[in-house]
Amino acid sequence: MAEGRIAALEVVPGATSPDSTLPYALPGFVDAHVHVESSLLVPSEFARMALAHGTVATVSDPHEIGNVLGVAGVQYMLDNAATSPFKFCFGAPSCVPATPFETAGAEITAQDIELLFQNPKIGYLAEMMNWPGVLHRDPVVLEKIDLAVRYGRPVDGHAPGLRGDDATRYASAGISTDHECFTATEARDKLAADMKILIREGSAARNFDALIELLPQYYDSLMFCSDDKHPDTLLLGHINQLVQRAVALGYSVFEVLQVACLNPVAHYHLPVGQLRVGDPADFIVVTNLTDFAVQQTYLDGELVAENGACLLPAAPVGVVNNFHAQPITVAQLAINQYQLAGAAPGSQVLTPVIECFDGQLITARRDLALPLADGRLQPDPAQDVLKLAVLNRYALGAPPAVAFIKGFGLKAGALASSVGHDSHNITAVGADDESLARAINLVVAARSGLAAVHPDGRELVLPLPVAGLMSDRPGPVVAAAYSGLDDFAKTQLGSGLQAPFMTLSFMALLVIPSLKLSDKGLFDGEKFEFVQ
């Protein structure tokens, strides 16, 4: 190596075949689509945890902090990332706010995107979630895509469930990837439209098993990504886990490594070395080509992680936020619009209910009979129907929007979070109104964070002072605190979900079908209108 680059590659004299007793040097792993904010860590801390697992670069969409702080939030991510040698590629958020049917903290316009593209650190137009706008050729949407084309930036897609002619029309607008496929059939339609497909395995959405069968035929058009990765799972592994799983299933090592290491570098023009003479000396050393245990990670020739530990020091973390929510009362959580004149106590009312699914971002609509008491609809934990609330965090005194949800499994208590994709209002779920109000008010008191409460008075809070999305603490500390909350939600409150807080954070994401709740009301993500 010379000046951080590979000067030469030499063959050991007399070597005719690989020596299985020696470790292997490989190109570093790349996460082809991730929201760093979802790790609850600032970029520099995310990097320290990812490097230990052999990840050397990410394609990172900063639209979470963009929804809170606008362009200033994107700049925060760039500034903090600059304190680390990790190779972040940030995108210009294309949909801030994601829809006009919710309250966000900021807007990123086409003019803002053009200014961002003048920064070489902004490598692509981030996921175009407004797929109806693409299909209907909305002029504002097309202007953003045209800017990306003019500045030579790839355009990321986001079109869950889009098939056939619609997928073709979506891709024809200039959109080159999709990470939202949850069936192989859907992915094949998009591959036929010349899109790259990202196989996602994160803390909430897990599509690896559904899509990995595509690899033998389409390995040159696939990438691996996490999309959203909480700190407890990031502590255990990253893209290395997907490589290990794919090889264990019998897929070609070289094809799997192309998906994990090379395809993202080529598609996004990343400044990441690929073990060639003259390239930056970015590579990893693994024990073998079976379990891919990472012994060492190098960036620009510098050893930055070894034997599961990052060697880089922690960087100072600045704090920025946009939070104005006030405490709520229990009475504000009552659902009064279903009051029926003359309805007898104990009677039931057919009500639209969100149904969530473990490991998926999509939801379904269920019309269920819920109990009525004092003219107000009640949650029914016996049939796993809880109350869901979203509180506008950007306005003083805004009332919460309230609906019902099935699939969370809470038997008691409540969870609340200031991480609520994509506008990041406070999102909360609870088995009773008192617990629900208490959890929300704990987040308000901390001016952002995650909270869990039990009716017996026990409560846990993880503050997230950086934009209400990220901690200012070291990664392992945040991972431990989050693990405590996660365990409390499962063992003390009864949730059977793999990642209750991650699932909760997507229940206000209106661009994922079919039924979600914004701070303005219950929303049909297929018709793209509020439920009347």
C-alpha positions as CSV (number, residue, x, y, z in Angstrom):
1,M,0.0,0.0,0.0
2,A,1.1,3.5,-0.7
3,E,-0.6,6.7,0.4
4,G,-3.7,4.8,1.3
5,R,-4.0,3.0,-2.1
6,I,-3.2,-0.5,-3.3
7,A,0.3,-0.3,-4.9
8,A,0.5,-3.9,-6.0
9,L,-1.1,-7.3,-5.8
10,E,1.3,-10.2,-5.7
11,V,0.8,-14.0,-6.2
12,V,2.7,-16.1,-3.6
13,P,5.4,-18.0,-5.6
14,G,4.4,-21.7,-6.1
15,A,0.8,-21.1,-5.0
16,T,-1.7,-23.1,-7.1
17,S,-4.8,-23.1,-5.0
18,P,-6.2,-21.2,-2.0
19,D,-4.8,-22.2,1.4
20,S,-7.9,-22.7,3.6
21,T,-5.8,-22.2,6.7
22,L,-5.2,-18.5,5.8
23,P,-7.6,-15.7,6.1
24,Y,-9.2,-14.0,3.1
25,A,-9.0,-10.4,2.0
26,L,-12.3,-9.2,0.5
27,P,-13.7,-5.8,-0.6
28,G,-15.6,-4.2,2.2
29,F,-19.4,-4.6,2.6
30,V,-21.7,-1.8,1.5
31,D,-25.2,-1.2,2.9
32,A,-27.0,0.0,-0.3
33,H,-29.8,1.8,1.4
34,V,-30.1,2.9,5.0
35,H,-31.4,5.7,7.2
36,V,-28.6,6.2,9.6
37,E,-31.0,8.0,12.0
38,S,-33.0,4.8,12.5
39,S,-30.0,3.3,14.4
40,L,-30.6,6.0,17.0
41,L,-27.0,7.0,16.5
42,V,-25.3,9.9,14.8
43,P,-23.3,9.0,11.7
44,S,-19.9,8.8,13.4
45,E,-21.2,6.4,16.0
46,F,-23.1,4.3,13.4
47,A,-19.7,4.0,11.5
48,R,-17.9,2.8,14.6
49,M,-20.4,0.0,15.1
50,A,-20.7,-1.0,11.3
51,L,-16.9,-1.0,10.7
52,A,-16.6,-3.8,13.3
53,H,-18.7,-6.0,11.0
54,G,-16.8,-5.2,7.8
55,T,-19.1,-2.5,6.4
56,V,-17.0,0.2,4.9
57,A,-19.7,2.4,3.2
58,T,-23.4,3.1,3.2
59,V,-25.8,4.7,0.7
60,S,-27.6,6.8,3.3
61,D,-30.9,8.7,2.9
62,P,-31.1,11.5,5.5
63,H,-34.8,12.2,4.9
64,E,-35.6,11.4,8.6
65,I,-33.6,14.4,9.9
66,G,-34.7,16.3,6.7
67,N,-38.3,16.0,7.8
68,V,-37.4,17.5,11.2
69,L,-34.9,20.2,10.2
70,G,-34.9,20.5,6.4
71,V,-31.6,21.1,4.6
72,A,-30.0,22.1,7.9
73,G,-30.6,18.5,9.1
74,V,-28.9,17.1,6.0
75,Q,-25.9,19.4,6.6
76,Y,-25.8,18.1,10.2
77,M,-25.4,14.6,8.9
78,L,-22.6,15.6,6.5
79,D,-20.8,17.5,9.2
80,N,-20.9,14.7,11.7
81,A,-20.0,12.1,9.1
82,A,-16.9,14.2,8.1
83,T,-15.4,13.3,11.5
84,S,-15.1,9.7,10.4
85,P,-13.1,8.0,7.6
86,F,-16.2,5.8,6.9
87,K,-17.4,6.2,3.4
88,F,-20.9,7.7,3.7
89,C,-22.8,8.5,0.5
90,F,-25.7,10.8,1.4
91,G,-28.7,11.5,-0.9
92,A,-30.8,14.6,-1.4
93,P,-34.2,13.8,0.1
94,S,-36.8,13.8,-2.6
95,C,-40.0,13.7,-0.5
96,V,-39.9,16.1,2.5
97,P,-42.6,16.1,3.6
98,A,-43.5,12.6,2.4
99,T,-47.2,13.6,1.8
100,P,-49.4,16.7,2.4
101,F,-51.5,14.6,4.7
102,E,-49.3,15.0,7.8
103,T,-47.3,17.7,9.6
104,A,-43.6,17.7,9.2
105,G,-41.0,20.1,10.6
106,A,-39.6,21.3,7.3
107,E,-39.8,21.1,3.5
108,I,-37.1,20.4,1.0
109,T,-37.9,21.9,-2.3
110,A,-36.6,21.3,-5.8
111,Q,-34.5,24.5,-5.4
112,D,-33.0,23.0,-2.2
113,I,-32.2,19.8,-4.0
114,E,-30.4,21.7,-6.7
115,L,-28.3,23.4,-4.1
116,L,-27.5,20.0,-2.4
117,F,-26.5,18.5,-5.8
118,Q,-23.8,21.2,-6.0
119,N,-22.1,19.4,-3.1
120,P,-20.1,16.4,-4.3
121,K,-20.8,14.7,-1.0
122,I,-24.5,14.3,-2.1
123,G,-24.4,11.3,-4.4
124,Y,-28.0,10.6,-5.5
125,L,-31.6,11.6,-5.3
126,A,-33.0,9.7,-2.4
127,E,-36.0,7.4,-2.5
128,M,-38.9,8.8,-4.6
129,M,-41.8,7.7,-2.3
130,N,-44.4,9.7,-4.2
131,W,-45.0,6.9,-6.7
132,P,-48.5,8.3,-7.5
133,G,-46.9,11.6,-8.5
134,V,-44.4,9.7,-10.7
135,L,-47.2,7.7,-12.4
136,H,-49.3,10.8,-13.0
137,R,-46.2,12.8,-14.1
138,D,-46.6,15.5,-11.4
139,P,-44.5,18.4,-12.6
140,V,-42.8,19.0,-9.1
141,V,-41.9,15.3,-8.9
142,L,-40.5,15.3,-12.5
143,E,-38.5,18.5,-11.8
144,K,-36.7,16.8,-8.9
145,I,-35.9,13.7,-11.1
146,D,-34.8,15.9,-14.0
147,L,-32.4,17.7,-11.6
148,A,-30.8,14.4,-10.7
149,V,-30.4,13.5,-14.3
150,R,-28.9,16.9,-15.1
151,Y,-26.4,16.6,-12.2
152,G,-25.6,12.9,-13.1
153,R,-27.0,11.4,-9.9
154,P,-28.9,8.1,-9.7
155,V,-32.5,8.2,-8.6
156,D,-33.6,5.8,-5.8
157,G,-37.1,4.3,-5.9
158,H,-39.7,3.4,-3.3
159,A,-42.8,1.7,-4.8
160,P,-44.2,-1.1,-2.6
161,G,-46.5,-3.4,-4.4
162,L,-46.1,-1.8,-7.8
163,R,-46.3,-4.4,-10.6
164,G,-46.6,-4.8,-14.4
165,D,-47.2,-1.7,-16.5
166,D,-47.2,0.6,-13.4
167,A,-43.7,-0.7,-12.5
168,T,-42.5,-0.1,-16.0
169,R,-43.9,3.5,-16.1
170,Y,-42.4,4.2,-12.7
171,A,-39.0,3.1,-13.9
172,S,-39.3,4.9,-17.2
173,A,-39.3,8.2,-15.3
174,G,-35.6,7.6,-14.6
175,I,-35.9,5.7,-11.3
176,S,-33.2,3.0,-11.0
177,T,-33.7,1.0,-7.8
178,D,-36.4,-0.3,-5.4
179,H,-35.9,-1.6,-1.9
180,E,-39.6,-2.1,-1.0
181,C,-40.3,-5.5,-2.8
182,F,-41.8,-8.0,-0.5
183,T,-42.4,-10.8,-3.1
184,A,-40.1,-12.2,-5.7
185,T,-42.9,-11.8,-8.3
186,E,-43.0,-8.1,-7.7
187,A,-39.2,-7.9,-7.8
188,R,-39.1,-9.7,-11.2
189,D,-41.5,-7.1,-12.7
190,K,-39.2,-4.3,-11.6
191,L,-36.1,-6.2,-12.8
192,A,-37.8,-6.5,-16.2
193,A,-38.2,-2.7,-16.1
194,D,-34.4,-2.5,-15.7
195,M,-34.5,-1.5,-12.1
196,K,-31.9,-2.7,-9.5
197,I,-33.5,-4.6,-6.6
198,L,-32.2,-4.1,-3.0
199,I,-32.8,-7.2,-0.8
200,R,-33.7,-5.6,2.6
201,E,-33.2,-7.1,6.0
202,G,-33.6,-4.6,8.7
203,S,-34.9,-4.5,12.3
204,A,-38.6,-4.2,11.1
205,A,-38.8,-5.0,7.4
206,R,-37.3,-8.4,6.6
207,N,-37.5,-9.5,2.9
208,F,-34.3,-11.6,2.6
209,D,-36.2,-15.0,2.6
210,A,-38.7,-13.8,0.0
211,L,-36.2,-12.4,-2.4
212,I,-32.9,-14.4,-2.1
213,E,-34.1,-16.9,-4.7
214,L,-33.5,-14.1,-7.3
215,L,-29.7,-14.2,-6.8
216,P,-28.6,-16.9,-9.3
217,Q,-30.3,-15.2,-12.2
218,Y,-30.0,-11.6,-11.3
219,Y,-26.9,-11.3,-9.1
220,D,-25.6,-8.4,-11.3
221,S,-28.8,-6.4,-10.5
222,L,-29.1,-7.0,-6.8
223,M,-27.8,-5.3,-3.7
224,F,-28.1,-5.9,0.1
225,C,-29.5,-3.2,2.4
226,S,-30.9,-2.8,5.9
227,D,-33.0,0.3,5.4
228,D,-33.6,0.7,9.1
229,K,-31.3,-0.9,11.7
230,H,-31.8,-0.4,15.5
231,P,-28.6,-0.3,17.6
232,D,-29.2,-3.7,19.4
233,T,-29.2,-5.6,16.1
234,L,-26.4,-3.4,14.6
235,L,-24.3,-4.4,17.6
236,L,-24.7,-8.1,16.5
237,G,-24.0,-7.7,12.8
238,H,-24.8,-6.0,9.5
239,I,-24.4,-6.9,5.9
240,N,-21.9,-9.6,6.9
241,Q,-24.9,-11.6,8.3
242,L,-26.7,-11.5,4.9
243,V,-23.6,-12.7,3.1
244,Q,-23.2,-15.6,5.6
245,R,-26.9,-16.6,5.2
246,A,-26.8,-16.5,1.4
247,V,-23.7,-18.6,1.2
248,A,-25.1,-21.1,3.8
249,L,-28.1,-21.5,1.5
250,G,-25.7,-22.7,-1.2
251,Y,-25.5,-19.6,-3.4
252,S,-22.2,-18.8,-5.2
253,V,-19.7,-17.1,-2.9
254,F,-18.5,-14.8,-5.8
255,E,-22.1,-13.9,-6.8
256,V,-23.0,-13.1,-3.2
257,L,-19.9,-10.9,-2.8
258,Q,-20.8,-9.1,-6.0
259,V,-24.2,-8.2,-4.5
260,A,-22.7,-7.3,-1.1
261,C,-19.5,-5.5,-2.1
262,L,-19.3,-4.5,-5.8
263,N,-22.8,-3.7,-7.2
264,P,-23.4,-0.7,-4.9
265,V,-20.0,0.8,-5.6
266,A,-20.7,0.6,-9.4
267,H,-24.3,1.9,-9.3
268,Y,-23.7,4.8,-7.0
269,H,-20.1,5.6,-8.2
270,L,-18.8,5.3,-4.6
271,P,-15.2,6.1,-3.9
272,V,-14.7,2.7,-2.3
273,G,-11.8,0.4,-3.3
274,Q,-12.4,-3.0,-4.8
275,L,-9.0,-4.7,-4.2
276,R,-7.5,-3.5,-7.5
277,V,-4.1,-1.8,-8.0
278,G,-4.6,2.0,-7.7
279,D,-7.8,1.7,-5.7
280,P,-8.2,3.1,-2.2
281,A,-7.1,0.4,0.2
282,D,-10.6,-0.3,1.6
283,F,-10.9,-4.0,2.4
284,I,-11.6,-6.5,5.1
285,V,-10.0,-9.7,6.3
286,V,-12.3,-12.6,7.2
287,T,-11.5,-16.0,8.7
288,N,-13.1,-18.0,5.9
289,L,-15.7,-18.0,3.2
290,T,-18.3,-19.7,5.3
291,D,-19.0,-17.7,8.4
292,F,-17.2,-14.5,7.2
293,A,-16.1,-13.6,10.7
294,V,-14.4,-10.2,10.3
295,Q,-10.9,-10.0,11.7
296,Q,-9.9,-6.6,10.4
297,T,-11.3,-3.7,8.5
298,Y,-9.2,-1.2,6.6
299,L,-10.1,2.2,5.1
300,D,-7.6,4.0,2.9
301,G,-4.9,1.7,4.2
302,E,-5.6,2.4,7.9
303,L,-6.7,-0.4,10.2
304,V,-9.9,0.9,11.7
305,A,-11.5,-2.2,13.3
306,E,-10.1,-5.5,14.6
307,N,-11.7,-8.6,16.1
308,G,-15.1,-7.0,16.6
309,A,-13.9,-3.7,18.0
310,C,-13.6,-0.4,16.3
311,L,-10.3,1.4,16.8
312,L,-11.5,4.9,16.0
313,P,-12.1,7.3,18.9
314,A,-15.6,8.7,19.5
315,A,-16.2,12.1,17.9
316,P,-17.9,15.1,19.7
317,V,-21.7,15.1,19.1
318,G,-23.6,18.4,18.7
319,V,-27.3,18.6,19.6
320,V,-30.0,20.1,17.4
321,N,-33.8,19.6,17.6
322,N,-37.2,20.9,16.6
323,F,-39.7,19.9,19.3
324,H,-42.7,21.9,20.7
325,A,-45.2,19.4,21.8
326,Q,-47.0,19.8,25.1
327,P,-48.4,17.3,27.6
328,I,-51.8,15.7,26.8
329,T,-54.6,14.6,29.0
330,V,-56.2,11.2,29.2
331,A,-59.5,12.8,28.0
332,Q,-57.9,13.8,24.7
333,L,-57.4,10.2,23.8
334,A,-61.1,9.4,23.7
335,I,-62.5,8.5,20.3
336,N,-65.8,10.4,20.3
337,Q,-66.7,10.4,16.7
338,Y,-68.3,7.0,17.1
339,Q,-70.7,8.1,19.8
340,L,-74.1,6.7,19.1
341,A,-77.3,8.1,20.4
342,G,-79.1,5.5,22.5
343,A,-76.3,2.9,22.2
344,A,-76.5,0.6,25.2
345,P,-73.4,0.1,27.4
346,G,-71.6,-3.0,26.3
347,S,-72.8,-2.8,22.7
348,Q,-70.2,-3.0,19.9
349,V,-69.5,-0.8,16.9
350,L,-67.9,-2.0,13.6
351,T,-64.6,0.1,13.3
352,P,-61.7,0.3,10.9
353,V,-58.6,-1.1,12.5
354,I,-55.0,-1.1,11.4
355,E,-53.4,-4.5,11.3
356,C,-49.6,-4.6,11.5
357,F,-47.4,-7.6,10.7
358,D,-44.2,-8.7,12.2
359,G,-41.2,-8.1,9.9
360,Q,-43.3,-6.0,7.4
361,L,-44.0,-2.3,6.9
362,I,-47.2,-2.9,5.0
363,T,-50.4,-3.1,7.0
364,A,-54.0,-4.2,6.4
365,R,-57.4,-2.8,7.2
366,R,-59.7,-4.9,9.4
367,D,-63.2,-3.8,10.3
368,L,-63.8,-5.1,13.8
369,A,-66.5,-4.8,16.4
370,L,-65.2,-2.9,19.3
371,P,-66.8,-2.3,22.7
372,L,-68.6,1.0,23.5
373,A,-68.6,2.5,26.9
374,D,-70.1,5.9,27.8
375,G,-70.4,6.6,24.1
376,R,-66.7,6.0,23.5
377,L,-65.0,3.2,21.7
378,Q,-62.6,1.2,23.8
379,P,-59.5,-0.9,23.1
380,D,-59.9,-4.6,23.4
381,P,-56.7,-6.3,24.4
382,A,-58.5,-9.6,24.5
383,Q,-58.7,-9.6,20.7
384,D,-55.3,-7.7,20.5
385,V,-56.9,-4.4,19.6
386,L,-55.0,-1.5,21.1
387,K,-55.2,2.3,20.8
388,L,-52.8,4.1,18.5
389,A,-52.1,7.8,18.8
390,V,-50.0,10.3,16.9
391,L,-49.2,13.7,18.4
392,N,-47.9,16.7,16.3
393,R,-44.5,17.5,17.8
394,Y,-44.0,20.8,15.9
395,A,-47.0,22.8,17.2
396,L,-48.0,23.9,20.7
397,G,-51.2,22.3,22.0
398,A,-52.1,20.2,19.0
399,P,-54.5,17.4,19.9
400,P,-53.6,13.8,19.2
401,A,-55.0,11.8,16.4
402,V,-56.3,8.4,17.6
403,A,-57.2,5.1,16.0
404,F,-57.0,1.4,16.7
405,I,-54.4,-1.2,15.9
406,K,-54.1,-5.0,15.9
407,G,-51.0,-7.1,15.9
408,F,-48.9,-5.5,18.6
409,G,-49.7,-8.0,21.3
410,L,-49.4,-5.6,24.3
411,K,-51.3,-7.1,27.2
412,A,-50.8,-4.0,29.4
413,G,-49.1,-0.6,29.4
414,A,-47.9,1.6,26.5
415,L,-45.0,2.5,24.2
416,A,-44.3,6.0,22.8
417,S,-41.6,7.3,20.4
418,S,-40.6,10.6,18.8
419,V,-39.3,8.4,15.9
420,G,-42.4,8.2,13.6
421,H,-41.6,7.9,9.9
422,D,-41.5,10.1,8.1
423,S,-42.6,13.3,9.8
424,H,-41.5,12.1,13.2
425,N,-44.4,13.1,15.2
426,I,-44.9,11.3,18.5
427,T,-46.4,7.9,17.8
428,A,-47.7,5.7,20.7
429,V,-49.6,2.5,21.3
430,G,-51.3,1.4,24.5
431,A,-53.7,-1.0,26.1
432,D,-55.4,1.7,28.2
433,D,-55.7,5.5,27.9
434,E,-53.9,6.2,31.2
435,S,-50.8,4.3,30.2
436,L,-50.9,5.8,26.7
437,A,-51.1,9.4,28.0
438,R,-48.3,8.7,30.4
439,A,-46.0,7.3,27.8
440,I,-46.6,10.2,25.5
441,N,-46.0,12.7,28.3
442,L,-42.7,11.0,29.2
443,V,-41.5,11.7,25.6
444,V,-42.7,15.3,25.8
445,A,-40.9,15.7,29.2
446,A,-37.7,14.4,27.6
447,R,-38.2,16.6,24.5
448,S,-37.9,13.5,22.3
449,G,-37.1,9.8,22.9
450,L,-38.5,6.4,23.4
451,A,-40.7,5.5,26.4
452,A,-42.3,2.4,27.9
453,V,-44.7,2.3,30.8
454,H,-46.4,-0.4,32.9
455,P,-49.7,0.2,34.7
456,D,-48.0,-0.6,38.0
457,G,-45.8,2.6,37.7
458,R,-42.7,1.2,36.2
459,E,-41.3,3.3,33.3
460,L,-38.2,3.5,31.0
461,V,-37.1,6.4,28.8
462,L,-34.3,6.7,26.3
463,P,-33.8,10.4,25.4
464,L,-33.0,11.2,21.8
465,P,-31.8,14.8,21.9
466,V,-30.4,15.0,18.3
467,A,-33.5,15.9,16.3
468,G,-35.6,13.6,18.3
469,L,-34.1,10.8,16.3
470,M,-30.6,10.1,17.6
471,S,-28.7,9.9,20.9
472,D,-25.6,11.9,21.7
473,R,-24.2,8.8,23.6
474,P,-21.8,6.1,22.4
475,G,-23.2,3.3,20.3
476,P,-22.8,0.5,22.9
477,V,-24.5,2.6,25.6
478,V,-27.4,3.4,23.3
479,A,-27.7,-0.3,22.3
480,A,-27.8,-1.4,25.9
481,A,-30.5,1.2,26.8
482,Y,-32.5,0.3,23.7
483,S,-32.2,-3.5,24.5
484,G,-33.7,-2.8,28.0
485,L,-36.7,-1.0,26.5
486,D,-37.1,-3.7,23.9
487,D,-37.0,-6.4,26.6
488,F,-39.5,-4.5,28.8
489,A,-41.9,-4.2,25.9
490,K,-41.8,-7.9,25.2
491,T,-41.5,-9.5,28.7
492,Q,-43.4,-7.0,30.8
493,L,-45.9,-5.6,28.4
494,G,-46.5,-8.7,26.3
495,S,-45.5,-7.7,22.7
496,G,-44.5,-10.6,20.5
497,L,-43.0,-8.5,17.7
498,Q,-39.3,-8.9,16.9
499,A,-38.9,-5.1,17.1
500,P,-41.9,-3.4,18.8
501,F,-40.4,0.2,18.7
502,M,-39.3,-0.2,15.1
503,T,-42.8,-1.5,14.0
504,L,-44.4,1.4,16.0
505,S,-42.2,3.9,14.1
506,F,-43.8,2.9,10.8
507,M,-47.4,3.1,11.8
508,A,-47.5,6.8,10.6
509,L,-45.8,6.1,7.3
510,L,-48.6,7.0,4.9
511,V,-46.7,6.0,1.7
512,I,-46.8,2.3,2.7
513,P,-50.2,0.7,2.3
514,S,-52.7,0.1,3.4
515,L,-54.0,1.8,6.6
516,K,-51.9,4.2,8.7
517,L,-52.4,7.1,11.1
518,S,-51.0,10.6,10.7
519,D,-51.3,13.5,13.1
520,K,-54.3,14.6,11.0
521,G,-56.2,11.3,11.0
522,L,-56.6,7.7,9.8
523,F,-55.3,7.4,6.2
524,D,-55.9,4.9,3.4
525,G,-52.5,4.4,1.7
526,E,-54.0,2.7,-1.3
527,K,-56.6,5.4,-2.2
528,F,-54.2,8.1,-0.8
529,E,-57.0,9.8,1.1
530,F,-58.3,10.0,4.7
531,V,-60.7,7.4,5.9
532,Q,-64.1,9.1,6.3
